[in-house]
Amino acid sequence: MIFDIRLEIFVFILDTTPQAPLNVQYEQISSNLLLSWQPGYDGGRPQHFIIWYRMIQRKKQNWNQIRVLPNNATEFLLFDLQLQQTYEVTIVAENNLGLGMFSQIISIYLNDNQDLSIGYLQYSNETTNLLRPLSPINLHLSHSGSNLHITWNHPNIFQSPVNIVYYVIQWRSIIVFNNQQSQHTIVVQYPIRSYILNDIKQSKYIIQIMSYSDQGTYSIPIESEINIRMYLSFVLIMKINLIGFRI
């Protein structure tokens, strides 16, 4: 008797950056996109996701980045897109070792025949709400030494249609790396309303802050910028030879 034995071996490498998200799908909802995906291997550490997107015109724009919350979410609504435009979208996972591999870039054309008054979408047998939290207010930037101080105020929580659970700070400087301004994201829990960036360099910093709801939707960002100038203090000692000096 002959037995045909086949084994499947899966190798998981620990302590590495995540693998690319899989099976990225989308659904247009008026001028918004509902994206979904399957997580790739997380590298043996907790991961979260970042959506990169840009509009395709005659000249390709810089990539925009939006943080997905909560960390384990595999669906996300991308707001404030323009109809009758084509967008490129890719998704990347990140753990504490850094960014992983990007998903395959997909091109999406937004039709203009969507019902712009729609307030929900029936998707995967669940109702996805489009209600967004109010934006934070009174963004203020100041710096001392090599620290950048960021403060803001809460919106009127009694007028917000959904609860705020996070604030997301997105910042970038005019320092260019690989022809792309590097953007960084910081998540703070509500009701915190301040943050300090350490070890800043001489540059212009652009800061955006958004509110995130307990349903995963985000507000319109507020933005401010500041030019950082580093001044070096020094003492110049001059020795003047007065020999032969005449008035």
Biotite code that builds the C-alpha atoms (Angstrom):
import biotite.structure as struc

atoms = struc.array([
    struc.Atom([0.000, 0.000, 0.000], chain_id="A", res_id=1, res_name="MET", atom_name="CA", element="C"),
    struc.Atom([1.342, 3.404, -0.980], chain_id="A", res_id=2, res_name="ILE", atom_name="CA", element="C"),
    struc.Atom([0.451, 6.520, 0.984], chain_id="A", res_id=3, res_name="PHE", atom_name="CA", element="C"),
    struc.Atom([0.651, 10.002, -0.551], chain_id="A", res_id=4, res_name="ASP", atom_name="CA", element="C"),
    struc.Atom([1.551, 12.353, 2.291], chain_id="A", res_id=5, res_name="ILE", atom_name="CA", element="C"),
    struc.Atom([1.750, 16.053, 1.652], chain_id="A", res_id=6, res_name="ARG", atom_name="CA", element="C"),
    struc.Atom([2.764, 18.643, 4.200], chain_id="A", res_id=7, res_name="LEU", atom_name="CA", element="C"),
    struc.Atom([2.275, 22.382, 4.101], chain_id="A", res_id=8, res_name="GLU", atom_name="CA", element="C"),
    struc.Atom([4.881, 24.327, 6.015], chain_id="A", res_id=9, res_name="ILE", atom_name="CA", element="C"),
    struc.Atom([4.289, 27.951, 6.996], chain_id="A", res_id=10, res_name="PHE", atom_name="CA", element="C"),
    struc.Atom([7.279, 29.963, 8.143], chain_id="A", res_id=11, res_name="VAL", atom_name="CA", element="C"),
    struc.Atom([6.636, 33.055, 10.280], chain_id="A", res_id=12, res_name="PHE", atom_name="CA", element="C"),
    struc.Atom([9.553, 35.334, 10.994], chain_id="A", res_id=13, res_name="ILE", atom_name="CA", element="C"),
    struc.Atom([9.293, 37.113, 14.321], chain_id="A", res_id=14, res_name="LEU", atom_name="CA", element="C"),
    struc.Atom([10.460, 40.634, 15.039], chain_id="A", res_id=15, res_name="ASP", atom_name="CA", element="C"),
    struc.Atom([10.099, 42.099, 11.572], chain_id="A", res_id=16, res_name="THR", atom_name="CA", element="C"),
    struc.Atom([8.013, 44.806, 9.910], chain_id="A", res_id=17, res_name="THR", atom_name="CA", element="C"),
    struc.Atom([4.534, 43.765, 8.722], chain_id="A", res_id=18, res_name="PRO", atom_name="CA", element="C"),
    struc.Atom([3.665, 42.220, 5.397], chain_id="A", res_id=19, res_name="GLN", atom_name="CA", element="C"),
    struc.Atom([1.389, 44.025, 2.938], chain_id="A", res_id=20, res_name="ALA", atom_name="CA", element="C"),
    struc.Atom([-2.387, 44.071, 3.495], chain_id="A", res_id=21, res_name="PRO", atom_name="CA", element="C"),
    struc.Atom([-4.277, 41.768, 1.119], chain_id="A", res_id=22, res_name="LEU", atom_name="CA", element="C"),
    struc.Atom([-7.438, 41.851, -0.988], chain_id="A", res_id=23, res_name="ASN", atom_name="CA", element="C"),
    struc.Atom([-8.049, 45.617, -0.856], chain_id="A", res_id=24, res_name="VAL", atom_name="CA", element="C"),
    struc.Atom([-11.676, 46.390, -1.827], chain_id="A", res_id=25, res_name="GLN", atom_name="CA", element="C"),
    struc.Atom([-13.560, 49.666, -2.159], chain_id="A", res_id=26, res_name="TYR", atom_name="CA", element="C"),
    struc.Atom([-17.082, 51.033, -2.417], chain_id="A", res_id=27, res_name="GLU", atom_name="CA", element="C"),
    struc.Atom([-17.951, 54.592, -3.400], chain_id="A", res_id=28, res_name="GLN", atom_name="CA", element="C"),
    struc.Atom([-20.376, 56.454, -1.157], chain_id="A", res_id=29, res_name="ILE", atom_name="CA", element="C"),
    struc.Atom([-21.120, 59.852, -2.700], chain_id="A", res_id=30, res_name="SER", atom_name="CA", element="C"),
    struc.Atom([-17.737, 61.623, -2.539], chain_id="A", res_id=31, res_name="SER", atom_name="CA", element="C"),
    struc.Atom([-16.253, 59.139, -0.044], chain_id="A", res_id=32, res_name="ASN", atom_name="CA", element="C"),
    struc.Atom([-14.654, 55.704, -0.312], chain_id="A", res_id=33, res_name="LEU", atom_name="CA", element="C"),
    struc.Atom([-15.218, 52.792, 2.013], chain_id="A", res_id=34, res_name="LEU", atom_name="CA", element="C"),
    struc.Atom([-12.038, 50.702, 1.933], chain_id="A", res_id=35, res_name="LEU", atom_name="CA", element="C"),
    struc.Atom([-11.635, 47.182, 3.285], chain_id="A", res_id=36, res_name="SER", atom_name="CA", element="C"),
    struc.Atom([-8.706, 44.774, 3.394], chain_id="A", res_id=37, res_name="TRP", atom_name="CA", element="C"),
    struc.Atom([-7.291, 41.668, 5.009], chain_id="A", res_id=38, res_name="GLN", atom_name="CA", element="C"),
    struc.Atom([-4.316, 42.105, 7.361], chain_id="A", res_id=39, res_name="PRO", atom_name="CA", element="C"),
    struc.Atom([-1.007, 40.597, 6.355], chain_id="A", res_id=40, res_name="GLY", atom_name="CA", element="C"),
    struc.Atom([1.371, 39.000, 8.842], chain_id="A", res_id=41, res_name="TYR", atom_name="CA", element="C"),
    struc.Atom([2.126, 41.517, 11.601], chain_id="A", res_id=42, res_name="ASP", atom_name="CA", element="C"),
    struc.Atom([5.773, 40.558, 12.142], chain_id="A", res_id=43, res_name="GLY", atom_name="CA", element="C"),
    struc.Atom([4.979, 39.130, 15.568], chain_id="A", res_id=44, res_name="GLY", atom_name="CA", element="C"),
    struc.Atom([4.082, 42.554, 16.999], chain_id="A", res_id=45, res_name="ARG", atom_name="CA", element="C"),
    struc.Atom([0.923, 44.712, 17.222], chain_id="A", res_id=46, res_name="PRO", atom_name="CA", element="C"),
    struc.Atom([0.285, 46.588, 13.990], chain_id="A", res_id=47, res_name="GLN", atom_name="CA", element="C"),
    struc.Atom([-1.905, 49.402, 12.731], chain_id="A", res_id=48, res_name="HIS", atom_name="CA", element="C"),
    struc.Atom([-2.732, 50.631, 9.237], chain_id="A", res_id=49, res_name="PHE", atom_name="CA", element="C"),
    struc.Atom([-2.135, 53.811, 7.260], chain_id="A", res_id=50, res_name="ILE", atom_name="CA", element="C"),
    struc.Atom([-3.936, 54.652, 4.020], chain_id="A", res_id=51, res_name="ILE", atom_name="CA", element="C"),
    struc.Atom([-1.951, 56.499, 1.351], chain_id="A", res_id=52, res_name="TRP", atom_name="CA", element="C"),
    struc.Atom([-3.898, 58.191, -1.429], chain_id="A", res_id=53, res_name="TYR", atom_name="CA", element="C"),
    struc.Atom([-3.462, 60.869, -4.067], chain_id="A", res_id=54, res_name="ARG", atom_name="CA", element="C"),
    struc.Atom([-5.369, 62.402, -6.938], chain_id="A", res_id=55, res_name="MET", atom_name="CA", element="C"),
    struc.Atom([-4.113, 61.685, -10.427], chain_id="A", res_id=56, res_name="ILE", atom_name="CA", element="C"),
    struc.Atom([-4.001, 64.817, -12.578], chain_id="A", res_id=57, res_name="GLN", atom_name="CA", element="C"),
    struc.Atom([-1.654, 65.897, -15.328], chain_id="A", res_id=58, res_name="ARG", atom_name="CA", element="C"),
    struc.Atom([1.048, 65.836, -12.696], chain_id="A", res_id=59, res_name="LYS", atom_name="CA", element="C"),
    struc.Atom([0.863, 63.344, -9.857], chain_id="A", res_id=60, res_name="LYS", atom_name="CA", element="C"),
    struc.Atom([0.364, 64.938, -6.453], chain_id="A", res_id=61, res_name="GLN", atom_name="CA", element="C"),
    struc.Atom([2.182, 64.076, -3.247], chain_id="A", res_id=62, res_name="ASN", atom_name="CA", element="C"),
    struc.Atom([0.701, 61.225, -1.272], chain_id="A", res_id=63, res_name="TRP", atom_name="CA", element="C"),
    struc.Atom([-1.774, 62.045, 1.497], chain_id="A", res_id=64, res_name="ASN", atom_name="CA", element="C"),
    struc.Atom([-1.750, 59.791, 4.545], chain_id="A", res_id=65, res_name="GLN", atom_name="CA", element="C"),
    struc.Atom([-4.527, 59.000, 6.980], chain_id="A", res_id=66, res_name="ILE", atom_name="CA", element="C"),
    struc.Atom([-4.233, 56.896, 10.121], chain_id="A", res_id=67, res_name="ARG", atom_name="CA", element="C"),
    struc.Atom([-6.735, 54.084, 10.604], chain_id="A", res_id=68, res_name="VAL", atom_name="CA", element="C"),
    struc.Atom([-8.332, 53.782, 14.040], chain_id="A", res_id=69, res_name="LEU", atom_name="CA", element="C"),
    struc.Atom([-8.977, 51.637, 15.973], chain_id="A", res_id=70, res_name="PRO", atom_name="CA", element="C"),
    struc.Atom([-5.721, 49.782, 15.378], chain_id="A", res_id=71, res_name="ASN", atom_name="CA", element="C"),
    struc.Atom([-7.375, 46.475, 14.498], chain_id="A", res_id=72, res_name="ASN", atom_name="CA", element="C"),
    struc.Atom([-9.855, 47.985, 12.015], chain_id="A", res_id=73, res_name="ALA", atom_name="CA", element="C"),
    struc.Atom([-9.990, 46.457, 8.539], chain_id="A", res_id=74, res_name="THR", atom_name="CA", element="C"),
    struc.Atom([-12.562, 48.885, 7.117], chain_id="A", res_id=75, res_name="GLU", atom_name="CA", element="C"),
    struc.Atom([-12.227, 52.647, 6.894], chain_id="A", res_id=76, res_name="PHE", atom_name="CA", element="C"),
    struc.Atom([-14.098, 55.559, 5.334], chain_id="A", res_id=77, res_name="LEU", atom_name="CA", element="C"),
    struc.Atom([-11.992, 57.995, 3.334], chain_id="A", res_id=78, res_name="LEU", atom_name="CA", element="C"),
    struc.Atom([-13.723, 61.384, 3.245], chain_id="A", res_id=79, res_name="PHE", atom_name="CA", element="C"),
    struc.Atom([-13.641, 64.608, 1.214], chain_id="A", res_id=80, res_name="ASP", atom_name="CA", element="C"),
    struc.Atom([-12.632, 63.302, -2.200], chain_id="A", res_id=81, res_name="LEU", atom_name="CA", element="C"),
    struc.Atom([-13.481, 65.004, -5.479], chain_id="A", res_id=82, res_name="GLN", atom_name="CA", element="C"),
    struc.Atom([-15.965, 63.529, -7.907], chain_id="A", res_id=83, res_name="LEU", atom_name="CA", element="C"),
    struc.Atom([-15.002, 62.864, -11.514], chain_id="A", res_id=84, res_name="GLN", atom_name="CA", element="C"),
    struc.Atom([-11.383, 62.400, -10.449], chain_id="A", res_id=85, res_name="GLN", atom_name="CA", element="C"),
    struc.Atom([-9.125, 59.353, -10.354], chain_id="A", res_id=86, res_name="THR", atom_name="CA", element="C"),
    struc.Atom([-7.280, 58.448, -7.150], chain_id="A", res_id=87, res_name="TYR", atom_name="CA", element="C"),
    struc.Atom([-4.464, 56.052, -6.419], chain_id="A", res_id=88, res_name="GLU", atom_name="CA", element="C"),
    struc.Atom([-4.784, 54.195, -3.112], chain_id="A", res_id=89, res_name="VAL", atom_name="CA", element="C"),
    struc.Atom([-2.451, 51.882, -1.229], chain_id="A", res_id=90, res_name="THR", atom_name="CA", element="C"),
    struc.Atom([-2.452, 50.612, 2.368], chain_id="A", res_id=91, res_name="ILE", atom_name="CA", element="C"),
    struc.Atom([0.536, 49.883, 4.585], chain_id="A", res_id=92, res_name="VAL", atom_name="CA", element="C"),
    struc.Atom([0.820, 48.354, 8.047], chain_id="A", res_id=93, res_name="ALA", atom_name="CA", element="C"),
    struc.Atom([3.194, 49.601, 10.725], chain_id="A", res_id=94, res_name="GLU", atom_name="CA", element="C"),
    struc.Atom([4.474, 48.132, 13.969], chain_id="A", res_id=95, res_name="ASN", atom_name="CA", element="C"),
    struc.Atom([7.078, 49.430, 16.409], chain_id="A", res_id=96, res_name="ASN", atom_name="CA", element="C"),
    struc.Atom([9.849, 48.314, 14.051], chain_id="A", res_id=97, res_name="LEU", atom_name="CA", element="C"),
    struc.Atom([8.597, 50.552, 11.255], chain_id="A", res_id=98, res_name="GLY", atom_name="CA", element="C"),
    struc.Atom([6.533, 50.539, 8.069], chain_id="A", res_id=99, res_name="LEU", atom_name="CA", element="C"),
    struc.Atom([5.944, 47.255, 6.301], chain_id="A", res_id=100, res_name="GLY", atom_name="CA", element="C"),
    struc.Atom([5.260, 46.496, 2.658], chain_id="A", res_id=101, res_name="MET", atom_name="CA", element="C"),
    struc.Atom([2.614, 48.453, 0.750], chain_id="A", res_id=102, res_name="PHE", atom_name="CA", element="C"),
    struc.Atom([-0.384, 46.813, -0.858], chain_id="A", res_id=103, res_name="SER", atom_name="CA", element="C"),
    struc.Atom([-0.667, 46.957, -4.599], chain_id="A", res_id=104, res_name="GLN", atom_name="CA", element="C"),
    struc.Atom([-1.662, 50.434, -5.766], chain_id="A", res_id=105, res_name="ILE", atom_name="CA", element="C"),
    struc.Atom([-5.213, 50.556, -7.121], chain_id="A", res_id=106, res_name="ILE", atom_name="CA", element="C"),
    struc.Atom([-6.707, 53.321, -9.284], chain_id="A", res_id=107, res_name="SER", atom_name="CA", element="C"),
    struc.Atom([-10.255, 54.416, -8.474], chain_id="A", res_id=108, res_name="ILE", atom_name="CA", element="C"),
    struc.Atom([-12.432, 56.759, -10.513], chain_id="A", res_id=109, res_name="TYR", atom_name="CA", element="C"),
    struc.Atom([-15.157, 58.534, -8.552], chain_id="A", res_id=110, res_name="LEU", atom_name="CA", element="C"),
    struc.Atom([-18.417, 58.687, -10.474], chain_id="A", res_id=111, res_name="ASN", atom_name="CA", element="C"),
    struc.Atom([-20.640, 61.742, -10.204], chain_id="A", res_id=112, res_name="ASP", atom_name="CA", element="C"),
    struc.Atom([-23.918, 59.783, -10.333], chain_id="A", res_id=113, res_name="ASN", atom_name="CA", element="C"),
    struc.Atom([-23.891, 58.919, -6.635], chain_id="A", res_id=114, res_name="GLN", atom_name="CA", element="C"),
    struc.Atom([-26.627, 60.145, -4.320], chain_id="A", res_id=115, res_name="ASP", atom_name="CA", element="C"),
    struc.Atom([-24.887, 62.921, -2.411], chain_id="A", res_id=116, res_name="LEU", atom_name="CA", element="C"),
    struc.Atom([-27.585, 62.980, 0.255], chain_id="A", res_id=117, res_name="SER", atom_name="CA", element="C"),
    struc.Atom([-26.963, 59.405, 1.403], chain_id="A", res_id=118, res_name="ILE", atom_name="CA", element="C"),
    struc.Atom([-26.121, 59.144, 5.099], chain_id="A", res_id=119, res_name="GLY", atom_name="CA", element="C"),
    struc.Atom([-25.299, 55.481, 5.439], chain_id="A", res_id=120, res_name="TYR", atom_name="CA", element="C"),
    struc.Atom([-24.174, 52.472, 3.422], chain_id="A", res_id=121, res_name="LEU", atom_name="CA", element="C"),
    struc.Atom([-25.345, 48.886, 3.699], chain_id="A", res_id=122, res_name="GLN", atom_name="CA", element="C"),
    struc.Atom([-22.022, 47.010, 3.449], chain_id="A", res_id=123, res_name="TYR", atom_name="CA", element="C"),
    struc.Atom([-21.123, 43.447, 4.458], chain_id="A", res_id=124, res_name="SER", atom_name="CA", element="C"),
    struc.Atom([-24.510, 43.118, 6.177], chain_id="A", res_id=125, res_name="ASN", atom_name="CA", element="C"),
    struc.Atom([-23.683, 46.054, 8.426], chain_id="A", res_id=126, res_name="GLU", atom_name="CA", element="C"),
    struc.Atom([-24.790, 49.680, 8.360], chain_id="A", res_id=127, res_name="THR", atom_name="CA", element="C"),
    struc.Atom([-21.843, 52.063, 8.121], chain_id="A", res_id=128, res_name="THR", atom_name="CA", element="C"),
    struc.Atom([-22.574, 55.507, 9.556], chain_id="A", res_id=129, res_name="ASN", atom_name="CA", element="C"),
    struc.Atom([-21.130, 58.596, 7.869], chain_id="A", res_id=130, res_name="LEU", atom_name="CA", element="C"),
    struc.Atom([-21.477, 60.879, 10.876], chain_id="A", res_id=131, res_name="LEU", atom_name="CA", element="C"),
    struc.Atom([-18.233, 62.704, 11.628], chain_id="A", res_id=132, res_name="ARG", atom_name="CA", element="C"),
    struc.Atom([-16.985, 64.301, 14.852], chain_id="A", res_id=133, res_name="PRO", atom_name="CA", element="C"),
    struc.Atom([-16.485, 68.030, 15.113], chain_id="A", res_id=134, res_name="LEU", atom_name="CA", element="C"),
    struc.Atom([-12.988, 69.366, 14.514], chain_id="A", res_id=135, res_name="SER", atom_name="CA", element="C"),
    struc.Atom([-10.790, 70.551, 17.396], chain_id="A", res_id=136, res_name="PRO", atom_name="CA", element="C"),
    struc.Atom([-10.403, 74.323, 17.660], chain_id="A", res_id=137, res_name="ILE", atom_name="CA", element="C"),
    struc.Atom([-7.805, 76.967, 18.558], chain_id="A", res_id=138, res_name="ASN", atom_name="CA", element="C"),
    struc.Atom([-4.672, 75.156, 17.400], chain_id="A", res_id=139, res_name="LEU", atom_name="CA", element="C"),
    struc.Atom([-1.605, 76.939, 18.781], chain_id="A", res_id=140, res_name="HIS", atom_name="CA", element="C"),
    struc.Atom([2.077, 76.281, 18.093], chain_id="A", res_id=141, res_name="LEU", atom_name="CA", element="C"),
    struc.Atom([5.109, 77.574, 19.957], chain_id="A", res_id=142, res_name="SER", atom_name="CA", element="C"),
    struc.Atom([8.658, 76.414, 20.436], chain_id="A", res_id=143, res_name="HIS", atom_name="CA", element="C"),
    struc.Atom([11.341, 76.633, 23.079], chain_id="A", res_id=144, res_name="SER", atom_name="CA", element="C"),
    struc.Atom([14.790, 75.266, 22.459], chain_id="A", res_id=145, res_name="GLY", atom_name="CA", element="C"),
    struc.Atom([14.422, 72.064, 20.447], chain_id="A", res_id=146, res_name="SER", atom_name="CA", element="C"),
    struc.Atom([10.813, 71.429, 21.525], chain_id="A", res_id=147, res_name="ASN", atom_name="CA", element="C"),
    struc.Atom([7.635, 72.267, 19.617], chain_id="A", res_id=148, res_name="LEU", atom_name="CA", element="C"),
    struc.Atom([4.592, 72.772, 21.841], chain_id="A", res_id=149, res_name="HIS", atom_name="CA", element="C"),
    struc.Atom([1.201, 71.926, 20.312], chain_id="A", res_id=150, res_name="ILE", atom_name="CA", element="C"),
    struc.Atom([-2.036, 72.839, 22.067], chain_id="A", res_id=151, res_name="THR", atom_name="CA", element="C"),
    struc.Atom([-5.684, 72.863, 21.003], chain_id="A", res_id=152, res_name="TRP", atom_name="CA", element="C"),
    struc.Atom([-9.155, 72.995, 22.505], chain_id="A", res_id=153, res_name="ASN", atom_name="CA", element="C"),
    struc.Atom([-12.036, 70.553, 22.387], chain_id="A", res_id=154, res_name="HIS", atom_name="CA", element="C"),
    struc.Atom([-15.011, 71.313, 20.152], chain_id="A", res_id=155, res_name="PRO", atom_name="CA", element="C"),
    struc.Atom([-18.423, 71.682, 21.729], chain_id="A", res_id=156, res_name="ASN", atom_name="CA", element="C"),
    struc.Atom([-19.020, 68.047, 22.670], chain_id="A", res_id=157, res_name="ILE", atom_name="CA", element="C"),
    struc.Atom([-22.760, 68.693, 23.098], chain_id="A", res_id=158, res_name="PHE", atom_name="CA", element="C"),
    struc.Atom([-22.999, 69.596, 19.415], chain_id="A", res_id=159, res_name="GLN", atom_name="CA", element="C"),
    struc.Atom([-20.853, 66.730, 18.126], chain_id="A", res_id=160, res_name="SER", atom_name="CA", element="C"),
    struc.Atom([-23.009, 64.012, 16.478], chain_id="A", res_id=161, res_name="PRO", atom_name="CA", element="C"),
    struc.Atom([-20.614, 61.262, 17.651], chain_id="A", res_id=162, res_name="VAL", atom_name="CA", element="C"),
    struc.Atom([-18.289, 60.778, 20.607], chain_id="A", res_id=163, res_name="ASN", atom_name="CA", element="C"),
    struc.Atom([-14.622, 61.770, 20.295], chain_id="A", res_id=164, res_name="ILE", atom_name="CA", element="C"),
    struc.Atom([-12.185, 59.142, 21.552], chain_id="A", res_id=165, res_name="VAL", atom_name="CA", element="C"),
    struc.Atom([-8.873, 60.186, 19.938], chain_id="A", res_id=166, res_name="TYR", atom_name="CA", element="C"),
    struc.Atom([-7.054, 63.162, 18.542], chain_id="A", res_id=167, res_name="TYR", atom_name="CA", element="C"),
    struc.Atom([-4.612, 62.434, 15.737], chain_id="A", res_id=168, res_name="VAL", atom_name="CA", element="C"),
    struc.Atom([-1.703, 64.811, 15.140], chain_id="A", res_id=169, res_name="ILE", atom_name="CA", element="C"),
    struc.Atom([-0.162, 64.682, 11.679], chain_id="A", res_id=170, res_name="GLN", atom_name="CA", element="C"),
    struc.Atom([2.993, 66.679, 11.139], chain_id="A", res_id=171, res_name="TRP", atom_name="CA", element="C"),
    struc.Atom([5.575, 67.154, 8.448], chain_id="A", res_id=172, res_name="ARG", atom_name="CA", element="C"),
    struc.Atom([8.450, 69.517, 7.775], chain_id="A", res_id=173, res_name="SER", atom_name="CA", element="C"),
    struc.Atom([9.783, 70.925, 4.521], chain_id="A", res_id=174, res_name="ILE", atom_name="CA", element="C"),
    struc.Atom([12.764, 68.569, 4.833], chain_id="A", res_id=175, res_name="ILE", atom_name="CA", element="C"),
    struc.Atom([12.424, 66.280, 1.812], chain_id="A", res_id=176, res_name="VAL", atom_name="CA", element="C"),
    struc.Atom([13.410, 62.601, 1.847], chain_id="A", res_id=177, res_name="PHE", atom_name="CA", element="C"),
    struc.Atom([13.267, 60.557, -1.367], chain_id="A", res_id=178, res_name="ASN", atom_name="CA", element="C"),
    struc.Atom([11.356, 63.376, -3.081], chain_id="A", res_id=179, res_name="ASN", atom_name="CA", element="C"),
    struc.Atom([8.561, 63.065, -0.526], chain_id="A", res_id=180, res_name="GLN", atom_name="CA", element="C"),
    struc.Atom([7.868, 65.143, 2.545], chain_id="A", res_id=181, res_name="GLN", atom_name="CA", element="C"),
    struc.Atom([7.904, 62.679, 5.407], chain_id="A", res_id=182, res_name="SER", atom_name="CA", element="C"),
    struc.Atom([4.666, 62.744, 7.406], chain_id="A", res_id=183, res_name="GLN", atom_name="CA", element="C"),
    struc.Atom([4.409, 61.501, 10.966], chain_id="A", res_id=184, res_name="HIS", atom_name="CA", element="C"),
    struc.Atom([1.333, 60.544, 12.976], chain_id="A", res_id=185, res_name="THR", atom_name="CA", element="C"),
    struc.Atom([0.755, 60.698, 16.710], chain_id="A", res_id=186, res_name="ILE", atom_name="CA", element="C"),
    struc.Atom([-2.381, 59.380, 18.439], chain_id="A", res_id=187, res_name="VAL", atom_name="CA", element="C"),
    struc.Atom([-3.463, 60.865, 21.776], chain_id="A", res_id=188, res_name="VAL", atom_name="CA", element="C"),
    struc.Atom([-6.428, 59.819, 23.852], chain_id="A", res_id=189, res_name="GLN", atom_name="CA", element="C"),
    struc.Atom([-9.296, 62.197, 24.452], chain_id="A", res_id=190, res_name="TYR", atom_name="CA", element="C"),
    struc.Atom([-9.428, 64.422, 26.553], chain_id="A", res_id=191, res_name="PRO", atom_name="CA", element="C"),
    struc.Atom([-5.688, 65.214, 26.203], chain_id="A", res_id=192, res_name="ILE", atom_name="CA", element="C"),
    struc.Atom([-5.268, 68.481, 24.299], chain_id="A", res_id=193, res_name="ARG", atom_name="CA", element="C"),
    struc.Atom([-1.532, 69.114, 24.166], chain_id="A", res_id=194, res_name="SER", atom_name="CA", element="C"),
    struc.Atom([1.621, 67.467, 22.909], chain_id="A", res_id=195, res_name="TYR", atom_name="CA", element="C"),
    struc.Atom([5.350, 68.243, 22.713], chain_id="A", res_id=196, res_name="ILE", atom_name="CA", element="C"),
    struc.Atom([7.496, 67.316, 19.723], chain_id="A", res_id=197, res_name="LEU", atom_name="CA", element="C"),
    struc.Atom([11.086, 66.824, 20.822], chain_id="A", res_id=198, res_name="ASN", atom_name="CA", element="C"),
    struc.Atom([14.364, 67.263, 18.930], chain_id="A", res_id=199, res_name="ASP", atom_name="CA", element="C"),
    struc.Atom([12.947, 69.426, 16.161], chain_id="A", res_id=200, res_name="ILE", atom_name="CA", element="C"),
    struc.Atom([15.211, 70.837, 13.470], chain_id="A", res_id=201, res_name="LYS", atom_name="CA", element="C"),
    struc.Atom([15.431, 74.217, 11.787], chain_id="A", res_id=202, res_name="GLN", atom_name="CA", element="C"),
    struc.Atom([12.606, 74.019, 9.266], chain_id="A", res_id=203, res_name="SER", atom_name="CA", element="C"),
    struc.Atom([8.988, 74.917, 8.591], chain_id="A", res_id=204, res_name="LYS", atom_name="CA", element="C"),
    struc.Atom([6.604, 72.530, 10.372], chain_id="A", res_id=205, res_name="TYR", atom_name="CA", element="C"),
    struc.Atom([3.034, 71.949, 9.210], chain_id="A", res_id=206, res_name="ILE", atom_name="CA", element="C"),
    struc.Atom([0.710, 70.540, 11.868], chain_id="A", res_id=207, res_name="ILE", atom_name="CA", element="C"),
    struc.Atom([-2.747, 69.052, 11.374], chain_id="A", res_id=208, res_name="GLN", atom_name="CA", element="C"),
    struc.Atom([-5.072, 67.750, 14.090], chain_id="A", res_id=209, res_name="ILE", atom_name="CA", element="C"),
    struc.Atom([-8.235, 65.697, 13.617], chain_id="A", res_id=210, res_name="MET", atom_name="CA", element="C"),
    struc.Atom([-10.830, 64.279, 15.965], chain_id="A", res_id=211, res_name="SER", atom_name="CA", element="C"),
    struc.Atom([-11.658, 60.564, 15.679], chain_id="A", res_id=212, res_name="TYR", atom_name="CA", element="C"),
    struc.Atom([-14.965, 59.100, 16.789], chain_id="A", res_id=213, res_name="SER", atom_name="CA", element="C"),
    struc.Atom([-15.724, 55.823, 18.507], chain_id="A", res_id=214, res_name="ASP", atom_name="CA", element="C"),
    struc.Atom([-17.091, 54.677, 15.142], chain_id="A", res_id=215, res_name="GLN", atom_name="CA", element="C"),
    struc.Atom([-13.787, 55.224, 13.341], chain_id="A", res_id=216, res_name="GLY", atom_name="CA", element="C"),
    struc.Atom([-14.781, 58.353, 11.426], chain_id="A", res_id=217, res_name="THR", atom_name="CA", element="C"),
    struc.Atom([-12.616, 61.461, 11.509], chain_id="A", res_id=218, res_name="TYR", atom_name="CA", element="C"),
    struc.Atom([-13.185, 65.214, 11.392], chain_id="A", res_id=219, res_name="SER", atom_name="CA", element="C"),
    struc.Atom([-12.090, 67.841, 8.931], chain_id="A", res_id=220, res_name="ILE", atom_name="CA", element="C"),
    struc.Atom([-8.499, 68.664, 9.962], chain_id="A", res_id=221, res_name="PRO", atom_name="CA", element="C"),
    struc.Atom([-7.389, 71.966, 11.377], chain_id="A", res_id=222, res_name="ILE", atom_name="CA", element="C"),
    struc.Atom([-3.942, 73.128, 10.333], chain_id="A", res_id=223, res_name="GLU", atom_name="CA", element="C"),
    struc.Atom([-1.251, 75.571, 11.323], chain_id="A", res_id=224, res_name="SER", atom_name="CA", element="C"),
    struc.Atom([2.427, 76.030, 10.541], chain_id="A", res_id=225, res_name="GLU", atom_name="CA", element="C"),
    struc.Atom([5.477, 77.478, 12.213], chain_id="A", res_id=226, res_name="ILE", atom_name="CA", element="C"),
    struc.Atom([8.967, 78.395, 11.039], chain_id="A", res_id=227, res_name="ASN", atom_name="CA", element="C"),
    struc.Atom([11.640, 77.177, 13.429], chain_id="A", res_id=228, res_name="ILE", atom_name="CA", element="C"),
    struc.Atom([14.865, 79.165, 13.574], chain_id="A", res_id=229, res_name="ARG", atom_name="CA", element="C"),
    struc.Atom([17.742, 77.928, 15.660], chain_id="A", res_id=230, res_name="MET", atom_name="CA", element="C"),
    struc.Atom([20.051, 80.667, 16.936], chain_id="A", res_id=231, res_name="TYR", atom_name="CA", element="C"),
    struc.Atom([23.510, 79.806, 18.168], chain_id="A", res_id=232, res_name="LEU", atom_name="CA", element="C"),
    struc.Atom([24.857, 81.825, 21.028], chain_id="A", res_id=233, res_name="SER", atom_name="CA", element="C"),
    struc.Atom([28.495, 82.548, 20.790], chain_id="A", res_id=234, res_name="PHE", atom_name="CA", element="C"),
    struc.Atom([31.082, 84.980, 22.138], chain_id="A", res_id=235, res_name="VAL", atom_name="CA", element="C"),
    struc.Atom([33.556, 86.440, 19.759], chain_id="A", res_id=236, res_name="LEU", atom_name="CA", element="C"),
    struc.Atom([36.729, 87.481, 21.527], chain_id="A", res_id=237, res_name="ILE", atom_name="CA", element="C"),
    struc.Atom([38.739, 90.052, 19.692], chain_id="A", res_id=238, res_name="MET", atom_name="CA", element="C"),
    struc.Atom([42.233, 90.954, 20.605], chain_id="A", res_id=239, res_name="LYS", atom_name="CA", element="C"),
    struc.Atom([43.076, 94.412, 19.502], chain_id="A", res_id=240, res_name="ILE", atom_name="CA", element="C"),
    struc.Atom([46.642, 95.456, 19.339], chain_id="A", res_id=241, res_name="ASN", atom_name="CA", element="C"),
    struc.Atom([46.675, 99.019, 20.483], chain_id="A", res_id=242, res_name="LEU", atom_name="CA", element="C"),
    struc.Atom([50.322, 99.569, 19.703], chain_id="A", res_id=243, res_name="ILE", atom_name="CA", element="C"),
    struc.Atom([50.572, 102.441, 17.352], chain_id="A", res_id=244, res_name="GLY", atom_name="CA", element="C"),
    struc.Atom([46.848, 103.188, 17.607], chain_id="A", res_id=245, res_name="PHE", atom_name="CA", element="C"),
    struc.Atom([46.165, 106.902, 17.101], chain_id="A", res_id=246, res_name="ARG", atom_name="CA", element="C"),
    struc.Atom([42.985, 108.934, 17.535], chain_id="A", res_id=247, res_name="ILE", atom_name="CA", element="C"),
])
